Amino acid sequence: MRKLLAAALCALALSTPAAAQSPAPDTVAAIRARGALLCGVTPNTIGFASPDSRGEWRGLDADYCRAVAATVLGDATKVRFVPTTAQNRFTALQSGEVDLLVRATTWTLSREAQLGFLFAGINYHDGNGFMVHRRMNLRSARELDGASVCLQPGSTTELNVADYFRSNNMRLNPVLIENLDELRTAFAAGRCDAYASDTSTLAAFRAGLGERGNDFVLLPEIISKEPLGPVVRKGDLRFFDMVRWTHFALITAEELGITQANIDGFAGSTNPDVQRFMGRTGDLGRMMGAENDFAVRIVRAVGNFGELWARSVTPLGTPRGINELWTRGGLMYAPPMR
């Protein structure tokens, strides 16, 4: 009997992948021991992640990093922002150079199944588009046959643009430039006829140019779905849960009408949903290894999702559209906090 049991255990061990047998990483413990969250962001995209004149990182994605720090460490200021490019961002996450990516990264099957990542939610429903020089007098992307297009290598945009040109029997002359600032400079100088990227990135680029932004036109076609959101490594479900429910807490706060300015006024609410959100009932935070008032700390630090949008994205002139709450016809939806 003992021999049979030993043989069964041996067979089970041999059939179990090596990754499953190795100890799971403890990202939360590493962050807490370090005393800071390492958050990978874009080098300089106004409205999403960009250092201001004092070197403080501002934008929707930067505030997401702060919100996760509030959940994991109880302090939204304990973040180290790590600029990453479209090509090195995944290596940075895989190697542990960053704990988390929040930098205009599209949720795809291959990035989860092949690269070993998990997307914790969607903080921006986006799509690829084209920006051109106004002097070209173009009205549609269908007029770009034979055009040179500035693209970042290693991005979903590179693949989507190639697919779009191929499916429409158009000739593409790609100009691949990894460094984002160099790419934008090349486009503005006329080295490329068009600049292709997420429409949010294109709007941020044009907004950063001031009056000169009027020299460029965003064509009407949206050629892809680009669900952007925070990304973590597979294998650490506790950290994944914390990042995912940070995202949902931002949306839930907006649903409940809880803002950075009025949150203290909800302390005595008898609404069961509010009581759970505030950490007064349910023990929800401790279930995933955080404090029960983690959602309160998030909102006090950065506000709710609508406040993040109004502060960072609205100034770009980008309508909220499908990024509105589900109760207002949009796609932003959070499961119950209970």
Residue pairs with C-beta under 8 A, 6 or more apart in sequence:
13 21
19 235
24 235
24 236
24 237
25 233
25 235
25 236
26 236
26 238
27 99
27 232
27 233
27 236
27 238
27 239
28 72
28 236
28 238
28 239
28 242
28 289
30 96
30 99
31 37
31 38
31 72
31 73
31 99
31 239
32 72
32 73
35 73
35 78
36 69
36 73
36 78
36 79
36 80
37 65
37 68
37 69
37 72
37 73
37 78
37 79
37 80
37 99
37 100
38 80
38 82
38 97
38 98
38 99
38 100
39 65
39 68
39 69
39 79
39 80
39 81
39 82
39 98
39 99
39 100
39 101
39 102
40 82
40 83
40 84
40 89
40 92
40 93
40 97
40 98
40 100
40 101
40 102
40 103
41 48
41 49
41 57
41 61
41 62
41 65
41 81
41 82
41 83
41 84
41 102
41 103
42 48
42 49
42 50
42 61
42 83
42 84
42 103
42 104
42 180
43 83
43 84
43 85
43 180
43 181
44 50
44 51
44 83
44 180
44 181
45 59
45 61
45 104
45 180
45 201
45 204
45 205
46 59
46 204
46 205
46 207
46 208
46 316
47 59
47 60
47 200
47 203
47 204
47 207
47 312
47 313
47 315
47 316
47 318
48 59
48 60
48 61
48 62
48 103
48 104
48 200
48 201
48 204
48 312
49 57
49 58
49 59
49 60
49 61
49 62
49 81
49 102
49 103
50 57
50 58
50 59
50 62
51 57
51 58
52 58
57 65
57 79
57 81
58 312
59 312
60 123
60 124
60 308
60 309
60 312
60 313
61 102
61 103
61 104
61 123
62 81
62 102
63 302
63 303
63 308
63 311
63 312
64 102
64 123
64 230
64 246
64 247
64 250
64 308
65 79
65 81
65 100
65 102
66 76
66 77
66 79
66 301
66 302
67 76
67 246
67 249
67 250
67 298
67 301
67 302
68 100
68 102
68 230
68 242
68 243
68 246
69 75
69 76
69 77
69 78
69 79
70 76
70 246
70 294
70 297
70 298
70 301
70 302
71 242
71 243
71 245
71 246
71 249
71 290
71 294
71 297
71 298
72 239
72 242
72 290
74 291
74 294
74 297
75 297
76 297
76 298
76 301
76 302
82 92
82 97
82 98
84 92
84 98
84 101
84 103
85 152
85 154
85 178
85 179
85 180
86 152
86 153
86 154
86 155
86 178
86 180
87 152
87 153
87 154
87 178
89 101
89 103
89 105
90 111
90 115
90 117
91 97
92 98
92 101
93 100
93 101
93 117
93 231
93 232
93 233
94 115
94 116
94 233
99 232
99 239
100 230
100 231
100 232
100 243
101 230
101 231
101 232
102 123
102 229
102 230
102 231
104 124
104 126
104 198
104 200
104 201
104 228
105 111
105 228
105 229
105 231
106 126
106 156
106 226
106 227
106 228
107 119
107 122
107 227
107 228
107 229
108 156
111 117
111 119
111 231
112 118
112 119
112 234
116 233
116 234
116 235
117 231
117 232
117 233
117 234
118 231
118 232
118 233
118 234
118 240
119 227
119 229
119 230
119 231
120 229
120 230
120 231
120 232
120 240
120 243
120 244
120 246
120 247
121 229
121 230
121 243
121 244
121 247
121 248
122 227
122 228
122 229
122 331
123 228
123 229
123 230
123 247
123 305
124 200
124 227
124 228
124 229
124 323
125 225
125 226
125 227
125 228
125 321
125 322
125 323
125 331
126 198
126 199
126 200
126 226
126 227
126 228
127 198
127 199
127 222
127 223
127 224
127 225
127 226
128 156
128 157
128 160
128 161
128 196
128 197
128 198
128 199
128 222
128 223
128 224
128 226
129 141
129 196
129 197
129 198
129 199
129 202
129 218
129 219
129 221
129 222
129 223
130 141
130 144
130 149
130 194
130 195
130 196
130 218
130 219
130 221
131 187
131 194
131 195
131 196
131 197
131 202
131 205
131 206
131 216
131 217
131 218
131 219
132 138
132 144
132 193
132 194
132 195
132 216
132 217
132 219
133 190
133 193
133 215
133 216
133 217
134 214
134 215
134 216
134 217
135 215
136 193
138 144
138 217
138 219
139 219
139 220
140 219
140 220
140 221
141 164
141 219
141 220
141 221
141 223
142 168
142 170
142 221
144 165
144 170
144 193
144 194
145 170
145 171
146 170
146 171
146 173
147 172
147 173
147 193
147 194
148 173
148 174
148 175
148 191
148 192
148 193
148 194
149 161
149 172
149 173
149 174
149 175
149 192
149 193
149 194
149 195
149 196
150 175
150 177
150 183
150 184
150 186
150 187
150 191
150 192
150 194
150 195
150 196
151 157
151 158
151 161
151 174
151 175
151 176
151 177
151 183
151 196
151 197
152 158
152 176
152 177
152 178
152 180
152 183
152 197
153 176
153 177
153 178
154 178
155 197
156 224
156 226
157 196
157 197
157 198
157 224
158 174
158 176
160 223
160 224
161 172
161 174
161 196
161 223
162 172
162 174
164 170
164 223
165 171
165 172
166 172
175 186
175 191
175 192
177 183
177 186
183 195
184 195
184 205
186 192
187 194
187 195
188 209
188 212
194 219
195 202
195 205
197 205
198 226
198 228
199 218
199 222
199 318
200 228
200 313
200 316
200 318
202 218
203 218
203 316
203 317
203 318
204 316
206 213
206 216
206 218
207 213
207 315
207 316
207 317
209 215
209 216
229 247
230 243
230 247
232 239
232 240
232 243
238 288
238 289
241 288
242 288
242 289
242 290
245 288
245 294
245 337
246 294
246 298
247 334
248 334
248 335
248 337
249 277
249 294
249 295
249 298
249 299
249 334
249 337
250 298
250 299
250 302
250 304
250 305
250 308
251 304
251 305
251 325
251 332
251 333
251 334
252 277
252 295
252 334
252 337
253 259
253 277
253 295
253 298
253 299
253 303
253 304
253 305
254 304
254 305
254 306
254 307
254 325
254 332
255 325
255 327
255 334
256 266
256 271
256 273
256 274
256 277
258 266
258 274
258 277
258 299
258 304
259 299
259 303
259 304
259 307
260 299
260 300
260 302
260 303
260 304
260 307
263 296
263 299
263 300
266 274
266 277
266 278
267 278
269 275
269 278
272 281
273 336
273 337
273 338
275 281
275 282
276 282
276 284
276 337
276 338
277 295
277 296
277 337
278 293
278 295
278 296
279 285
279 291
279 292
279 293
279 294
279 295
279 296
280 292
282 292
282 337
282 338
283 292
284 292
284 337
284 338
285 291
285 292
285 293
285 294
285 295
286 292
291 297
295 337
302 308
303 311
305 332
306 325
309 320
309 323
313 320
314 320
320 330
321 330
322 330
322 331
323 330
323 331
323 332
324 330
324 331
324 332
325 332
325 333
326 332
326 333
